Amino acid sequence: MQQLQALIQKKTSPQDIDVNHLVELAKRYPQPQSAEYKLIELALNIVLASYLEKAQQHI
C-alpha cells in the first residue's frame, strides 16, 4: 500500500507498478467502500492512463 501511496503522490512512476499486483490486491480488498479498495482503484487508473498515453504516442 505504501508503494500505491507513493504513486498517487507522484513519488514513483506508474511503470514501477505491476498491474497484476494491483489485481491481486483488489481481490484481497473486495469492499468498494473501503479505503484500501479506493486506493487500489485510483492507483490502477493512474497506471492504465499511463499505458494509454504511451499507446497514443505510437499511433
PQR file with spaces between the fields and no chain letter, atoms N, CA, C, O and H, PARSE charges and radii, in Angstrom:
ATOM       1  N    MET     1       0.816   -1.199    0.000 -0.4000 1.5000
ATOM       2  CA   MET     1       0.000    0.000    0.000 -0.0000 2.0000
ATOM       3  C    MET     1       0.861    1.265    0.000  0.5500 1.7000
ATOM       4  O    MET     1       0.460    2.296   -0.540 -0.5500 1.4000
ATOM       5  N    GLN     2       2.046    1.176    0.610 -0.4000 1.5000
ATOM       6  CA   GLN     2       2.926    2.346    0.619 -0.0000 2.0000
ATOM       7  C    GLN     2       3.370    2.711   -0.785  0.5500 1.7000
ATOM       8  O    GLN     2       3.500    3.889   -1.121 -0.5500 1.4000
ATOM       9  H    GLN     2       2.371    0.339    1.048  0.4000 1.0000
ATOM      10  N    GLN     3       3.603    1.692   -1.604 -0.4000 1.5000
ATOM      11  CA   GLN     3       4.007    1.942   -2.992 -0.0000 2.0000
ATOM      12  C    GLN     3       2.876    2.637   -3.749  0.5500 1.7000
ATOM      13  O    GLN     3       3.124    3.506   -4.585 -0.5500 1.4000
ATOM      14  H    GLN     3       3.498    0.736   -1.331  0.4000 1.0000
ATOM      15  N    LEU     4       1.636    2.249   -3.453 -0.4000 1.5000
ATOM      16  CA   LEU     4       0.492    2.878   -4.120 -0.0000 2.0000
ATOM      17  C    LEU     4       0.343    4.331   -3.680  0.5500 1.7000
ATOM      18  O    LEU     4       0.037    5.206   -4.491 -0.5500 1.4000
ATOM      19  H    LEU     4       1.435    1.543   -2.774  0.4000 1.0000
ATOM      20  N    GLN     5       0.561    4.579   -2.394 -0.4000 1.5000
ATOM      21  CA   GLN     5       0.503    5.950   -1.906 -0.0000 2.0000
ATOM      22  C    GLN     5       1.592    6.803   -2.553  0.5500 1.7000
ATOM      23  O    GLN     5       1.365    7.965   -2.890 -0.5500 1.4000
ATOM      24  H    GLN     5       0.809    3.868   -1.736  0.4000 1.0000
ATOM      25  N    ALA     6       2.778    6.215   -2.724 -0.4000 1.5000
ATOM      26  CA   ALA     6       3.872    6.934   -3.387 -0.0000 2.0000
ATOM      27  C    ALA     6       3.505    7.253   -4.831  0.5500 1.7000
ATOM      28  O    ALA     6       3.835    8.328   -5.333 -0.5500 1.4000
ATOM      29  H    ALA     6       2.963    5.271   -2.451  0.4000 1.0000
ATOM      30  N    LEU     7       2.826    6.326   -5.498 -0.4000 1.5000
ATOM      31  CA   LEU     7       2.381    6.559   -6.869 -0.0000 2.0000
ATOM      32  C    LEU     7       1.407    7.737   -6.924  0.5500 1.7000
ATOM      33  O    LEU     7       1.544    8.627   -7.764 -0.5500 1.4000
ATOM      34  H    LEU     7       2.559    5.453   -5.090  0.4000 1.0000
ATOM      35  N    ILE     8       0.451    7.735   -6.047 -0.4000 1.5000
ATOM      36  CA   ILE     8      -0.561    8.788   -6.031 -0.0000 2.0000
ATOM      37  C    ILE     8       0.063   10.149   -5.700  0.5500 1.7000
ATOM      38  O    ILE     8      -0.384   11.184   -6.193 -0.5500 1.4000
ATOM      39  H    ILE     8       0.340    7.012   -5.365  0.4000 1.0000
ATOM      40  N    GLN     9       1.096   10.128   -4.862 -0.4000 1.5000
ATOM      41  CA   GLN     9       1.799   11.365   -4.506 -0.0000 2.0000
ATOM      42  C    GLN     9       2.865   11.731   -5.536  0.5500 1.7000
ATOM      43  O    GLN     9       3.615   12.689   -5.352 -0.5500 1.4000
ATOM      44  H    GLN     9       1.459    9.287   -4.462  0.4000 1.0000
ATOM      45  N    LYS    10       2.923   10.957   -6.622 -0.4000 1.5000
ATOM      46  CA   LYS    10       3.861   11.170   -7.727 -0.0000 2.0000
ATOM      47  C    LYS    10       5.312   11.045   -7.278  0.5500 1.7000
ATOM      48  O    LYS    10       6.198   11.705   -7.820 -0.5500 1.4000
ATOM      49  H    LYS    10       2.313   10.178   -6.771  0.4000 1.0000
ATOM      50  N    LYS    11       5.546   10.190   -6.283 -0.4000 1.5000
ATOM      51  CA   LYS    11       6.899    9.923   -5.817 -0.0000 2.0000
ATOM      52  C    LYS    11       7.485    8.692   -6.498  0.5500 1.7000
ATOM      53  O    LYS    11       8.673    8.402   -6.359 -0.5500 1.4000
ATOM      54  H    LYS    11       4.826    9.654   -5.843  0.4000 1.0000
ATOM      55  N    THR    12       6.653    7.977   -7.227 -0.4000 1.5000
ATOM      56  CA   THR    12       7.086    6.824   -8.009 -0.0000 2.0000
ATOM      57  C    THR    12       6.373    6.845   -9.349  0.5500 1.7000
ATOM      58  O    THR    12       5.325    7.475   -9.499 -0.5500 1.4000
ATOM      59  H    THR    12       5.687    8.212   -7.340  0.4000 1.0000
ATOM      60  N    SER    13       6.941    6.161  -10.308 -0.4000 1.5000
ATOM      61  CA   SER    13       6.409    6.148  -11.665 -0.0000 2.0000
ATOM      62  C    SER    13       5.337    5.067  -11.832  0.5500 1.7000
ATOM      63  O    SER    13       5.415    4.017  -11.194 -0.5500 1.4000
ATOM      64  H    SER    13       7.791    5.649  -10.187  0.4000 1.0000
ATOM      65  N    PRO    14       4.339    5.314  -12.684 -0.5600 1.5000
ATOM      66  CA   PRO    14       3.333    4.272  -12.959  0.2800 2.0000
ATOM      67  C    PRO    14       3.960    2.996  -13.525  0.5500 1.7000
ATOM      68  O    PRO    14       3.419    1.906  -13.338 -0.5500 1.4000
ATOM      69  N    GLN    15       5.088    3.124  -14.209 -0.4000 1.5000
ATOM      70  CA   GLN    15       5.748    1.954  -14.775 -0.0000 2.0000
ATOM      71  C    GLN    15       6.363    1.066  -13.694  0.5500 1.7000
ATOM      72  O    GLN    15       6.693   -0.091  -13.957 -0.5500 1.4000
ATOM      73  H    GLN    15       5.528    4.009  -14.361  0.4000 1.0000
ATOM      74  N    ASP    16       6.517    1.594  -12.491 -0.4000 1.5000
ATOM      75  CA   ASP    16       7.069    0.814  -11.388 -0.0000 2.0000
ATOM      76  C    ASP    16       6.019   -0.084  -10.737  0.5500 1.7000
ATOM      77  O    ASP    16       6.350   -0.914   -9.891 -0.5500 1.4000
ATOM      78  H    ASP    16       6.249    2.534  -12.277  0.4000 1.0000
ATOM      79  N    ILE    17       4.768    0.079  -11.127 -0.4000 1.5000
ATOM      80  CA   ILE    17       3.665   -0.671  -10.532 -0.0000 2.0000
ATOM      81  C    ILE    17       3.239   -1.789  -11.475  0.5500 1.7000
ATOM      82  O    ILE    17       2.992   -1.552  -12.657 -0.5500 1.4000
ATOM      83  H    ILE    17       4.499    0.754  -11.814  0.4000 1.0000
ATOM      84  N    ASP    18       3.154   -2.988  -10.955 -0.4000 1.5000
ATOM      85  CA   ASP    18       2.720   -4.152  -11.731 -0.0000 2.0000
ATOM      86  C    ASP    18       1.192   -4.249  -11.683  0.5500 1.7000
ATOM      87  O    ASP    18       0.603   -4.343  -10.606 -0.5500 1.4000
ATOM      88  H    ASP    18       3.354   -3.180   -9.995  0.4000 1.0000
ATOM      89  N    VAL    19       0.567   -4.227  -12.846 -0.4000 1.5000
ATOM      90  CA   VAL    19      -0.895   -4.296  -12.920 -0.0000 2.0000
ATOM      91  C    VAL    19      -1.414   -5.586  -12.275  0.5500 1.7000
ATOM      92  O    VAL    19      -2.441   -5.571  -11.598 -0.5500 1.4000
ATOM      93  H    VAL    19       1.046   -4.151  -13.721  0.4000 1.0000
ATOM      94  N    ASN    20      -0.715   -6.686  -12.483 -0.4000 1.5000
ATOM      95  CA   ASN    20      -1.147   -7.956  -11.890 -0.0000 2.0000
ATOM      96  C    ASN    20      -1.144   -7.885  -10.371  0.5500 1.7000
ATOM      97  O    ASN    20      -2.000   -8.476   -9.713 -0.5500 1.4000
ATOM      98  H    ASN    20       0.120   -6.698  -13.033  0.4000 1.0000
ATOM      99  N    HIS    21      -0.185   -7.163   -9.821 -0.4000 1.5000
ATOM     100  CA   HIS    21      -0.139   -6.983   -8.363 -0.0000 2.0000
ATOM     101  C    HIS    21      -1.368   -6.192   -7.888  0.5500 1.7000
ATOM     102  O    HIS    21      -1.945   -6.495   -6.844 -0.5500 1.4000
ATOM     103  H    HIS    21       0.511   -6.682  -10.355  0.4000 1.0000
ATOM     104  N    LEU    22      -1.750   -5.192   -8.655 -0.4000 1.5000
ATOM     105  CA   LEU    22      -2.944   -4.414   -8.303 -0.0000 2.0000
ATOM     106  C    LEU    22      -4.207   -5.280   -8.345  0.5500 1.7000
ATOM     107  O    LEU    22      -5.097   -5.141   -7.506 -0.5500 1.4000
ATOM     108  H    LEU    22      -1.281   -4.946   -9.503  0.4000 1.0000
ATOM     109  N    VAL    23      -4.266   -6.158   -9.317 -0.4000 1.5000
ATOM     110  CA   VAL    23      -5.424   -7.060   -9.419 -0.0000 2.0000
ATOM     111  C    VAL    23      -5.461   -7.984   -8.199  0.5500 1.7000
ATOM     112  O    VAL    23      -6.527   -8.218   -7.629 -0.5500 1.4000
ATOM     113  H    VAL    23      -3.543   -6.271   -9.999  0.4000 1.0000
ATOM     114  N    GLU    24      -4.323   -8.497   -7.807 -0.4000 1.5000
ATOM     115  CA   GLU    24      -4.274   -9.367   -6.622 -0.0000 2.0000
ATOM     116  C    GLU    24      -4.670   -8.607   -5.363  0.5500 1.7000
ATOM     117  O    GLU    24      -5.377   -9.142   -4.509 -0.5500 1.4000
ATOM     118  H    GLU    24      -3.457   -8.307   -8.270  0.4000 1.0000
ATOM     119  N    LEU    25      -4.223   -7.380   -5.248 -0.4000 1.5000
ATOM     120  CA   LEU    25      -4.624   -6.556   -4.101 -0.0000 2.0000
ATOM     121  C    LEU    25      -6.127   -6.315   -4.101  0.5500 1.7000
ATOM     122  O    LEU    25      -6.769   -6.357   -3.051 -0.5500 1.4000
ATOM     123  H    LEU    25      -3.649   -6.945   -5.942  0.4000 1.0000
ATOM     124  N    ALA    26      -6.683   -6.063   -5.273 -0.4000 1.5000
ATOM     125  CA   ALA    26      -8.126   -5.832   -5.376 -0.0000 2.0000
ATOM     126  C    ALA    26      -8.907   -7.055   -4.931  0.5500 1.7000
ATOM     127  O    ALA    26      -9.981   -6.924   -4.344 -0.5500 1.4000
ATOM     128  H    ALA    26      -6.161   -6.028   -6.126  0.4000 1.0000
ATOM     129  N    LYS    27      -8.385   -8.235   -5.201 -0.4000 1.5000
ATOM     130  CA   LYS    27      -9.047   -9.463   -4.748 -0.0000 2.0000
ATOM     131  C    LYS    27      -9.009   -9.588   -3.229  0.5500 1.7000
ATOM     132  O    LYS    27      -9.922  -10.153   -2.627 -0.5500 1.4000
ATOM     133  H    LYS    27      -7.513   -8.342   -5.677  0.4000 1.0000
ATOM     134  N    ARG    28      -7.952   -9.059   -2.608 -0.4000 1.5000
ATOM     135  CA   ARG    28      -7.831   -9.119   -1.149 -0.0000 2.0000
ATOM     136  C    ARG    28      -8.719   -8.102   -0.455  0.5500 1.7000
ATOM     137  O    ARG    28      -9.121   -8.296    0.693 -0.5500 1.4000
ATOM     138  H    ARG    28      -7.211   -8.600   -3.097  0.4000 1.0000
ATOM     139  N    TYR    29      -9.023   -7.023   -1.151 -0.4000 1.5000
ATOM     140  CA   TYR    29      -9.833   -5.939   -0.582 -0.0000 2.0000
ATOM     141  C    TYR    29     -11.043   -5.707   -1.478  0.5500 1.7000
ATOM     142  O    TYR    29     -11.079   -4.720   -2.213 -0.5500 1.4000
ATOM     143  H    TYR    29      -8.696   -6.866   -2.083  0.4000 1.0000
ATOM     144  N    PRO    30     -12.034   -6.594   -1.434 -0.5600 1.5000
ATOM     145  CA   PRO    30     -13.158   -6.522   -2.378  0.2800 2.0000
ATOM     146  C    PRO    30     -14.269   -5.531   -2.015  0.5500 1.7000
ATOM     147  O    PRO    30     -15.220   -5.368   -2.780 -0.5500 1.4000
ATOM     148  N    GLN    31     -14.163   -4.876   -0.870 -0.4000 1.5000
ATOM     149  CA   GLN    31     -15.228   -3.959   -0.449 -0.0000 2.0000
ATOM     150  C    GLN    31     -15.034   -2.585   -1.089  0.5500 1.7000
ATOM     151  O    GLN    31     -14.098   -1.871   -0.728 -0.5500 1.4000
ATOM     152  H    GLN    31     -13.391   -5.008   -0.249  0.4000 1.0000
ATOM     153  N    PRO    32     -15.900   -2.201   -2.033 -0.5600 1.5000
ATOM     154  CA   PRO    32     -15.733   -0.923   -2.736  0.2800 2.0000
ATOM     155  C    PRO    32     -15.733    0.309   -1.825  0.5500 1.7000
ATOM     156  O    PRO    32     -15.236    1.363   -2.221 -0.5500 1.4000
ATOM     157  N    GLN    33     -16.273    0.193   -0.634 -0.4000 1.5000
ATOM     158  CA   GLN    33     -16.323    1.336    0.270 -0.0000 2.0000
ATOM     159  C    GLN    33     -15.059    1.474    1.119  0.5500 1.7000
ATOM     160  O    GLN    33     -14.874    2.492    1.785 -0.5500 1.4000
ATOM     161  H    GLN    33     -16.677   -0.663   -0.313  0.4000 1.0000
ATOM     162  N    SER    34     -14.192    0.467    1.103 -0.4000 1.5000
ATOM     163  CA   SER    34     -13.007    0.502    1.965 -0.0000 2.0000
ATOM     164  C    SER    34     -11.953    1.452    1.396  0.5500 1.7000
ATOM     165  O    SER    34     -11.877    1.670    0.187 -0.5500 1.4000
ATOM     166  H    SER    34     -14.342   -0.361    0.562  0.4000 1.0000
ATOM     167  N    ALA    35     -11.155    2.003    2.284 -0.4000 1.5000
ATOM     168  CA   ALA    35     -10.078    2.909    1.872 -0.0000 2.0000
ATOM     169  C    ALA    35      -9.060    2.181    1.009  0.5500 1.7000
ATOM     170  O    ALA    35      -8.532    2.752    0.055 -0.5500 1.4000
ATOM     171  H    ALA    35     -11.216    1.827    3.266  0.4000 1.0000
ATOM     172  N    GLU    36      -8.782    0.924    1.338 -0.4000 1.5000
ATOM     173  CA   GLU    36      -7.819    0.141    0.564 -0.0000 2.0000
ATOM     174  C    GLU    36      -8.289   -0.049   -0.874  0.5500 1.7000
ATOM     175  O    GLU    36      -7.510    0.108   -1.814 -0.5500 1.4000
ATOM     176  H    GLU    36      -9.212    0.460    2.113  0.4000 1.0000
ATOM     177  N    TYR    37      -9.544   -0.381   -1.039 -0.4000 1.5000
ATOM     178  CA   TYR    37     -10.109   -0.585   -2.374 -0.0000 2.0000
ATOM     179  C    TYR    37     -10.008    0.701   -3.193  0.5500 1.7000
ATOM     180  O    TYR    37      -9.624    0.675   -4.362 -0.5500 1.4000
ATOM     181  H    TYR    37     -10.177   -0.509   -0.275  0.4000 1.0000
ATOM     182  N    LYS    38     -10.353    1.808   -2.575 -0.4000 1.5000
ATOM     183  CA   LYS    38     -10.316    3.090   -3.280 -0.0000 2.0000
ATOM     184  C    LYS    38      -8.887    3.474   -3.658  0.5500 1.7000
ATOM     185  O    LYS    38      -8.660    4.050   -4.722 -0.5500 1.4000
ATOM     186  H    LYS    38     -10.665    1.829   -1.625  0.4000 1.0000
ATOM     187  N    LEU    39      -7.928    3.158   -2.793 -0.4000 1.5000
ATOM     188  CA   LEU    39      -6.525    3.413   -3.084 -0.0000 2.0000
ATOM     189  C    LEU    39      -6.067    2.566   -4.270  0.5500 1.7000
ATOM     190  O    LEU    39      -5.389    3.062   -5.169 -0.5500 1.4000
ATOM     191  H    LEU    39      -8.113    2.690   -1.929  0.4000 1.0000
ATOM     192  N    ILE    40      -6.436    1.302   -4.267 -0.4000 1.5000
ATOM     193  CA   ILE    40      -6.086    0.390   -5.362 -0.0000 2.0000
ATOM     194  C    ILE    40      -6.726    0.862   -6.659  0.5500 1.7000
ATOM     195  O    ILE    40      -6.078    0.874   -7.706 -0.5500 1.4000
ATOM     196  H    ILE    40      -6.987    0.899   -3.537  0.4000 1.0000
ATOM     197  N    GLU    41      -7.979    1.244   -6.594 -0.4000 1.5000
ATOM     198  CA   GLU    41      -8.697    1.709   -7.785 -0.0000 2.0000
ATOM     199  C    GLU    41      -8.032    2.956   -8.379  0.5500 1.7000
ATOM     200  O    GLU    41      -7.862    3.054   -9.595 -0.5500 1.4000
ATOM     201  H    GLU    41      -8.505    1.234   -5.744  0.4000 1.0000
ATOM     202  N    LEU    42      -7.666    3.888   -7.532 -0.4000 1.5000
ATOM     203  CA   LEU    42      -7.017    5.104   -8.001 -0.0000 2.0000
ATOM     204  C    LEU    42      -5.654    4.786   -8.624  0.5500 1.7000
ATOM     205  O    LEU    42      -5.307    5.318   -9.679 -0.5500 1.4000
ATOM     206  H    LEU    42      -7.804    3.809   -6.544  0.4000 1.0000
ATOM     207  N    ALA    43      -4.892    3.922   -7.968 -0.4000 1.5000
ATOM     208  CA   ALA    43      -3.589    3.528   -8.494 -0.0000 2.0000
ATOM     209  C    ALA    43      -3.736    2.832   -9.841  0.5500 1.7000
ATOM     210  O    ALA    43      -2.971    3.101  -10.767 -0.5500 1.4000
ATOM     211  H    ALA    43      -5.174    3.490   -7.111  0.4000 1.0000
ATOM     212  N    LEU    44      -4.702    1.952   -9.952 -0.4000 1.5000
ATOM     213  CA   LEU    44      -4.925    1.245  -11.218 -0.0000 2.0000
ATOM     214  C    LEU    44      -5.304    2.223  -12.326  0.5500 1.7000
ATOM     215  O    LEU    44      -4.842    2.080  -13.458 -0.5500 1.4000
ATOM     216  H    LEU    44      -5.324    1.734   -9.200  0.4000 1.0000
ATOM     217  N    ASN    45      -6.122    3.192  -12.022 -0.4000 1.5000
ATOM     218  CA   ASN    45      -6.498    4.210  -13.013 -0.0000 2.0000
ATOM     219  C    ASN    45      -5.276    5.004  -13.474  0.5500 1.7000
ATOM     220  O    ASN    45      -5.149    5.312  -14.659 -0.5500 1.4000
ATOM     221  H    ASN    45      -6.498    3.308  -11.102  0.4000 1.0000
ATOM     222  N    ILE    46      -4.393    5.332  -12.560 -0.4000 1.5000
ATOM     223  CA   ILE    46      -3.180    6.075  -12.910 -0.0000 2.0000
ATOM     224  C    ILE    46      -2.287    5.240  -13.821  0.5500 1.7000
ATOM     225  O    ILE    46      -1.775    5.736  -14.824 -0.5500 1.4000
ATOM     226  H    ILE    46      -4.496    5.082  -11.597  0.4000 1.0000
ATOM     227  N    VAL    47      -2.103    3.965  -13.464 -0.4000 1.5000
ATOM     228  CA   VAL    47      -1.247    3.082  -14.252 -0.0000 2.0000
ATOM     229  C    VAL    47      -1.833    2.866  -15.643  0.5500 1.7000
ATOM     230  O    VAL    47      -1.112    2.950  -16.637 -0.5500 1.4000
ATOM     231  H    VAL    47      -2.519    3.562  -12.649  0.4000 1.0000
ATOM     232  N    LEU    48      -3.124    2.591  -15.724 -0.4000 1.5000
ATOM     233  CA   LEU    48      -3.751    2.359  -17.026 -0.0000 2.0000
ATOM     234  C    LEU    48      -3.734    3.619  -17.887  0.5500 1.7000
ATOM     235  O    LEU    48      -3.538    3.538  -19.099 -0.5500 1.4000
ATOM     236  H    LEU    48      -3.710    2.523  -14.916  0.4000 1.0000
ATOM     237  N    ALA    49      -3.934    4.764  -17.278 -0.4000 1.5000
ATOM     238  CA   ALA    49      -3.876    6.018  -18.029 -0.0000 2.0000
ATOM     239  C    ALA    49      -2.476    6.231  -18.596  0.5500 1.7000
ATOM     240  O    ALA    49      -2.320    6.732  -19.710 -0.5500 1.4000
ATOM     241  H    ALA    49      -4.094    4.830  -16.293  0.4000 1.0000
ATOM     242  N    SER    50      -1.482    5.856  -17.843 -0.4000 1.5000
ATOM     243  CA   SER    50      -0.102    5.963  -18.313 -0.0000 2.0000
ATOM     244  C    SER    50       0.127    5.076  -19.527  0.5500 1.7000
ATOM     245  O    SER    50       0.760    5.497  -20.495 -0.5500 1.4000
ATOM     246  H    SER    50      -1.608    5.448  -16.938  0.4000 1.0000
ATOM     247  N    TYR    51      -0.385    3.844  -19.479 -0.4000 1.5000
ATOM     248  CA   TYR    51      -0.259    2.934  -20.617 -0.0000 2.0000
ATOM     249  C    TYR    51      -0.988    3.488  -21.839  0.5500 1.7000
ATOM     250  O    TYR    51      -0.483    3.384  -22.957 -0.5500 1.4000
ATOM     251  H    TYR    51      -0.899    3.502  -18.693  0.4000 1.0000
ATOM     252  N    LEU    52      -2.154    4.067  -21.644 -0.4000 1.5000
ATOM     253  CA   LEU    52      -2.903    4.643  -22.754 -0.0000 2.0000
ATOM     254  C    LEU    52      -2.170    5.818  -23.382  0.5500 1.7000
ATOM     255  O    LEU    52      -2.155    5.968  -24.604 -0.5500 1.4000
ATOM     256  H    LEU    52      -2.564    4.151  -20.736  0.4000 1.0000
ATOM     257  N    GLU    53      -1.566    6.646  -22.550 -0.4000 1.5000
ATOM     258  CA   GLU    53      -0.800    7.781  -23.069 -0.0000 2.0000
ATOM     259  C    GLU    53       0.368    7.308  -23.933  0.5500 1.7000
ATOM     260  O    GLU    53       0.646    7.880  -24.987 -0.5500 1.4000
ATOM     261  H    GLU    53      -1.579    6.525  -21.557  0.4000 1.0000
ATOM     262  N    LYS    54       1.046    6.257  -23.471 -0.4000 1.5000
ATOM     263  CA   LYS    54       2.164    5.708  -24.244 -0.0000 2.0000
ATOM     264  C    LYS    54       1.667    5.128  -25.561  0.5500 1.7000
ATOM     265  O    LYS    54       2.301    5.313  -26.599 -0.5500 1.4000
ATOM     266  H    LYS    54       0.820    5.792  -22.614  0.4000 1.0000
ATOM     267  N    ALA    55       0.551    4.438  -25.526 -0.4000 1.5000
ATOM     268  CA   ALA    55      -0.013    3.838  -26.747 -0.0000 2.0000
ATOM     269  C    ALA    55      -0.392    4.916  -27.744  0.5500 1.7000
ATOM     270  O    ALA    55      -0.172    4.753  -28.944 -0.5500 1.4000
ATOM     271  H    ALA    55       0.035    4.287  -24.682  0.4000 1.0000
ATOM     272  N    GLN    56      -0.962    6.020  -27.265 -0.4000 1.5000
ATOM     273  CA   GLN    56      -1.368    7.107  -28.155 -0.0000 2.0000
ATOM     274  C    GLN    56      -0.163    7.754  -28.833  0.5500 1.7000
ATOM     275  O    GLN    56      -0.276    8.251  -29.953 -0.5500 1.4000
ATOM     276  H    GLN    56      -1.141    6.153  -26.290  0.4000 1.0000
ATOM     277  N    GLN    57       0.970    7.750  -28.174 -0.4000 1.5000
ATOM     278  CA   GLN    57       2.186    8.326  -28.759 -0.0000 2.0000
ATOM     279  C    GLN    57       2.662    7.509  -29.954  0.5500 1.7000
ATOM     280  O    GLN    57       3.333    8.034  -30.843 -0.5500 1.4000
ATOM     281  H    GLN    57       1.062    7.346  -27.264  0.4000 1.0000
ATOM     282  N    HIS    58       2.315    6.230  -29.975 -0.4000 1.5000
ATOM     283  CA   HIS    58       2.760    5.343  -31.047 -0.0000 2.0000
ATOM     284  C    HIS    58       1.756    5.214  -32.181  0.5500 1.7000
ATOM     285  O    HIS    58       2.011    4.528  -33.171 -0.5500 1.4000
ATOM     286  H    HIS    58       1.769    5.804  -29.253  0.4000 1.0000
ATOM     287  N    ILE    59       0.635    5.863  -32.038 -0.4000 1.5000
ATOM     288  CA   ILE    59      -0.407    5.754  -33.088 -0.0000 2.0000
ATOM     289  C    ILE    59      -0.223    6.872  -34.094  0.5500 1.7000
ATOM     290  O    ILE    59      -0.986    6.969  -35.055 -0.5500 1.4000
ATOM     291  H    ILE    59       0.427    6.420  -31.234  0.4000 1.0000
